[in-house]
């Protein structure tokens, strides 16, 4: 019985932590930091080795990481403030597909929230036909983290988005 409760608790915890939708790495595309604790950082190294000199750190969920090339598990990346090597299992590509708001009633708007919960602060309201929405590589249950209009990021229920 105790084992069953422990497994149930671990599953509940795993479902409440934002996870990478996929850990796909594609050269030349934008990526975000994934697969680390939200309070942790990803080390950027001078060479493709865990023992190489640390030159910068990236926060969990930080995006704008452009992959130049990969060699084995290591990828050479560029950000606005650093160029160096990271382990590829800690970055995932921003979806190249763009999405639109769909299924929202006439006269209503889709709430863009700060966190994946209906009790979270609404940071913007998206129109019924808002497009140019990119999926970021984070999902919690039916919630998807998105980017709208180039820099506004937040969470929406995925059922209200469809491909352009």
VOPAGU-2260 file (C-alpha; in pm, 1 decimal, decimal comma):
REM VOPAGU-2260
SITE   aa  ch    i         X         Y         Z
SITE  UNK   A    0       0,0       0,0       0,0
SITE  UNK   A    1     281,4     239,4      89,9
SITE  UNK   A    2     448,2     165,7    -244,2
SITE  UNK   A    3     121,8     246,0    -427,4
SITE  UNK   A    4      93,5     579,9    -242,1
SITE  UNK   A    5     456,0     667,4    -318,7
SITE  UNK   A    6     412,0     590,4    -689,5
SITE  UNK   A    7      92,3     797,9    -697,4
SITE  UNK   A    8     263,9    1091,0    -525,5
SITE  UNK   A    9     558,3    1076,2    -766,8
SITE  UNK   A   10     322,7    1071,5   -1066,8
SITE  UNK   A   11     130,4    1372,3    -933,0
SITE  UNK   A   12     454,7    1563,6    -880,1
SITE  UNK   A   13     580,2    1478,4   -1228,3
SITE  UNK   A   14     256,3    1603,4   -1382,8
SITE  UNK   A   15     279,0    1938,5   -1199,6
SITE  UNK   A   16     629,8    2030,9   -1320,4
SITE  UNK   A   17     651,7    2189,4   -1666,0
SITE  UNK   A   18     826,6    1945,7   -1897,8
SITE  UNK   A   19     971,0    1965,9   -2243,8
SITE  UNK   A   20     714,2    1879,6   -2506,8
SITE  UNK   A   21    1000,2    1721,5   -2699,1
SITE  UNK   A   22    1374,8    1737,2   -2669,1
SITE  UNK   A   23    1443,3    1783,8   -3038,7
SITE  UNK   A   24    1756,4    1978,6   -3134,9
SITE  UNK   A   25    1777,3    2131,0   -3483,8
SITE  UNK   A   26    2074,6    2331,4   -3605,5
SITE  UNK   A   27    1996,1    2691,9   -3699,4
SITE  UNK   A   28    1670,4    2702,5   -3501,5
SITE  UNK   A   29    1569,4    2870,6   -3176,4
SITE  UNK   A   30    1568,3    2654,3   -2862,3
SITE  UNK   A   31    1475,5    2688,5   -2496,0
SITE  UNK   A   32    1633,3    2545,9   -2181,4
SITE  UNK   A   33    1448,7    2231,9   -2062,3
SITE  UNK   A   34    1494,2    1922,0   -1845,9
SITE  UNK   A   35    1646,6    2100,9   -1545,7
SITE  UNK   A   36    1488,2    2206,5   -1217,3
SITE  UNK   A   37    1314,1    2544,9   -1237,7
SITE  UNK   A   38    1558,2    2680,8    -978,3
SITE  UNK   A   39    1866,9    2545,4   -1158,8
SITE  UNK   A   40    2077,5    2680,6   -1448,3
SITE  UNK   A   41    2229,1    2528,6   -1760,1
SITE  UNK   A   42    2605,7    2573,3   -1782,1
SITE  UNK   A   43    2751,0    2710,2   -2105,3
SITE  UNK   A   44    3105,3    2578,9   -2154,4
SITE  UNK   A   45    3405,8    2695,9   -2359,0
SITE  UNK   A   46    3446,6    2345,9   -2509,4
SITE  UNK   A   47    3217,6    2041,3   -2549,8
SITE  UNK   A   48    3306,3    1888,7   -2211,9
SITE  UNK   A   49    3155,3    1898,8   -1862,0
SITE  UNK   A   50    3503,7    1982,5   -1729,0
SITE  UNK   A   51    3559,8    2275,1   -1969,5
SITE  UNK   A   52    3566,4    2634,6   -1845,6
SITE  UNK   A   53    3224,2    2774,1   -1749,6
SITE  UNK   A   54    3157,9    3089,7   -1952,0
SITE  UNK   A   55    2788,3    3160,8   -1884,2
SITE  UNK   A   56    2467,0    3012,8   -1745,6
SITE  UNK   A   57    2114,0    2996,0   -1885,6
SITE  UNK   A   58    1802,5    2994,3   -1668,1
SITE  UNK   A   59    1532,9    2728,6   -1687,0
SITE  UNK   A   60    1283,1    2817,4   -1963,3
SITE  UNK   A   61    1520,1    3072,2   -2117,7
SITE  UNK   A   62    1464,6    3089,7   -2491,6
SITE  UNK   A   63    1647,7    3263,2   -2774,0
SITE  UNK   A   64    1917,3    2996,7   -2779,0
SITE  UNK   A   65    2027,2    2939,6   -3139,4
SITE  UNK   A   66    2205,8    2612,1   -3214,5
SITE  UNK   A   67    2499,3    2646,4   -3455,8
SITE  UNK   A   68    2614,0    2284,2   -3469,5
SITE  UNK   A   69    2615,4    1967,0   -3260,3
SITE  UNK   A   70    2891,6    1712,6   -3198,6
SITE  UNK   A   71    2775,9    1403,6   -3013,2
SITE  UNK   A   72    2572,3    1516,1   -2710,1
SITE  UNK   A   73    2714,5    1869,7   -2718,0
SITE  UNK   A   74    2578,1    2166,9   -2913,0
SITE  UNK   A   75    2746,8    2498,3   -2990,4
SITE  UNK   A   76    2493,7    2771,5   -2913,9
SITE  UNK   A   77    2459,7    3148,2   -2951,0
SITE  UNK   A   78    2255,8    3374,0   -2723,8
SITE  UNK   A   79    2239,7    3752,9   -2699,2
SITE  UNK   A   80    2524,1    3743,5   -2445,9
SITE  UNK   A   81    2726,2    3422,2   -2491,7
SITE  UNK   A   82    2853,2    3166,3   -2739,3
SITE  UNK   A   83    2953,6    2825,5   -2607,2
SITE  UNK   A   84    2870,7    2458,4   -2566,1
SITE  UNK   A   85    2577,0    2296,1   -2382,3
SITE  UNK   A   86    2462,0    1937,8   -2347,9
SITE  UNK   A   87    2187,4    1888,9   -2608,1
SITE  UNK   A   88    1956,7    1701,3   -2368,9
SITE  UNK   A   89    1892,5    2032,5   -2190,7
SITE  UNK   A   90    1759,4    2228,7   -2488,2
SITE  UNK   A   91    1452,3    2181,8   -2707,8
SITE  UNK   A   92    1343,4    2357,9   -3024,1
SITE  UNK   A   93    1066,3    2617,2   -3035,7
SITE  UNK   A   94     798,3    2489,2   -3271,5
SITE  UNK   A   95     854,6    2621,8   -3624,5
SITE  UNK   A   96     480,9    2583,9   -3691,3
SITE  UNK   A   97     254,8    2874,9   -3606,1
SITE  UNK   A   98     -89,3    2844,3   -3453,5
SITE  UNK   A   99    -412,0    3044,4   -3428,1
SITE  UNK   A  100    -677,3    3083,7   -3159,0
SITE  UNK   A  101    -983,0    2871,8   -3240,4
SITE  UNK   A  102   -1303,7    2759,7   -3069,7
SITE  UNK   A  103   -1350,5    3077,3   -2864,8
SITE  UNK   A  104   -1709,5    3204,4   -2854,9
SITE  UNK   A  105   -1800,7    3523,5   -3040,0
SITE  UNK   A  106   -1742,3    3823,9   -2814,8
SITE  UNK   A  107   -1503,1    3626,1   -2593,6
SITE  UNK   A  108   -1121,3    3611,7   -2577,9
SITE  UNK   A  109    -864,8    3348,9   -2482,6
SITE  UNK   A  110    -684,9    3424,7   -2155,5
SITE  UNK   A  111    -305,2    3414,6   -2170,1
SITE  UNK   A  112    -195,9    3329,8   -1815,7
SITE  UNK   A  113     126,6    3370,7   -1621,7
SITE  UNK   A  114     122,3    3005,6   -1505,2
SITE  UNK   A  115     -58,9    2687,6   -1616,3
SITE  UNK   A  116    -367,5    2725,1   -1394,3
SITE  UNK   A  117    -708,2    2891,6   -1427,0
SITE  UNK   A  118    -636,2    3073,2   -1099,4
SITE  UNK   A  119    -320,8    3230,8   -1246,6
SITE  UNK   A  120    -303,8    3599,7   -1336,7
SITE  UNK   A  121    -428,9    3685,7   -1686,7
SITE  UNK   A  122    -145,9    3872,7   -1860,2
SITE  UNK   A  123    -322,3    3927,0   -2194,3
SITE  UNK   A  124    -642,2    3842,7   -2378,9
SITE  UNK   A  125    -606,4    3691,2   -2725,7
SITE  UNK   A  126    -866,1    3762,0   -2993,5
SITE  UNK   A  127   -1074,6    3486,1   -3152,4
SITE  UNK   A  128    -862,6    3484,9   -3467,3
SITE  UNK   A  129    -520,3    3575,2   -3322,3
SITE  UNK   A  130    -246,5    3397,6   -3519,3
SITE  UNK   A  131     133,5    3393,7   -3531,2
SITE  UNK   A  132     143,8    3191,6   -3206,8
SITE  UNK   A  133     451,0    2972,4   -3146,4
SITE  UNK   A  134     452,1    2673,0   -2912,5
SITE  UNK   A  135     738,3    2682,4   -2664,2
SITE  UNK   A  136     865,7    2341,0   -2552,7
SITE  UNK   A  137     674,3    2330,1   -2222,1
SITE  UNK   A  138     344,5    2161,6   -2140,8
SITE  UNK   A  139     152,8    2075,1   -1823,2
SITE  UNK   A  140    -154,8    1860,9   -1878,4
SITE  UNK   A  141    -371,7    2049,0   -2131,2
SITE  UNK   A  142    -174,0    2372,1   -2080,7
SITE  UNK   A  143      78,7    2486,9   -2341,4
SITE  UNK   A  144     335,2    2764,8   -2302,7
SITE  UNK   A  145     324,7    2994,1   -2607,1
SITE  UNK   A  146     482,5    3307,5   -2751,7
SITE  UNK   A  147     260,1    3569,1   -2915,5
SITE  UNK   A  148     364,6    3872,4   -3119,4
SITE  UNK   A  149     733,5    3789,9   -3092,0
SITE  UNK   A  150     791,5    3842,1   -2720,8
SITE  UNK   A  151     478,0    3796,4   -2507,8
SITE  UNK   A  152     490,1    3453,9   -2338,0
SITE  UNK   A  153     234,1    3272,9   -2125,2
SITE  UNK   A  154      11,6    2969,1   -2086,2
SITE  UNK   A  155    -315,2    2873,0   -2260,3
SITE  UNK   A  156    -532,9    2564,9   -2286,4
SITE  UNK   A  157    -411,1    2382,0   -2598,6
SITE  UNK   A  158    -765,0    2295,1   -2708,9
SITE  UNK   A  159    -811,7    2658,8   -2817,3
SITE  UNK   A  160    -522,2    2654,2   -3066,1
SITE  UNK   A  161    -495,9    2506,5   -3413,8
SITE  UNK   A  162    -238,3    2517,1   -3694,5
SITE  UNK   A  163    -243,8    2809,0   -3938,5
